[in-house]
Amino acid sequence: MRPVPEITDLDLAFPTTKATPPKEEIPEEFWRTNPWSTLANRLRWGDLPATDLQLVAVDPAQPGAAWRAIRECMGSWAFSDNHKEAALGYLLSEWFKDYWIDGDTKTRILGEDLDPDFIAAVAEMQAAGKNTL
């Protein structure tokens, strides 16, 4: 797993290149459409309000830090659109192991229904303040 960089409030106000990996470090699959790059595209262009997104962190101790790094990458103007979307998809896949969109039904962007036991377990983790955003 790629380490999550420490992102300060100043980094969020004036995004740099702290979180964004160089092109050569991004696997080829993220330069094409996949579920994580689709999520990145929707977040970046405002098609998906962050309040409707539920993410499950790989590291239960770092969901907030990982999300701050994602936000810093989204705000940076130092990269081309393609590089930024590939980087966002890659970083999302590195730091989060699952996601779904709130709405009328709980579904992943892939369109697969989530297991009700999984939804209940995540709700329990959220109530306990554990590894979801």
Secondary structure, DSSP 4 states (H G I P E B T S, - for coil): -PPPPP--HHHHHS--SSSPPPGGGS-GGGGS--HHHHHHHHHHTTSS-GGGEEEEESSTT-HHHHHHHHHHHHH--SS-HHHHHHHHHHHHHHHEEEEEE-SSS-B-TT-PBPPHHHHHHHHHHHHTT-SB-
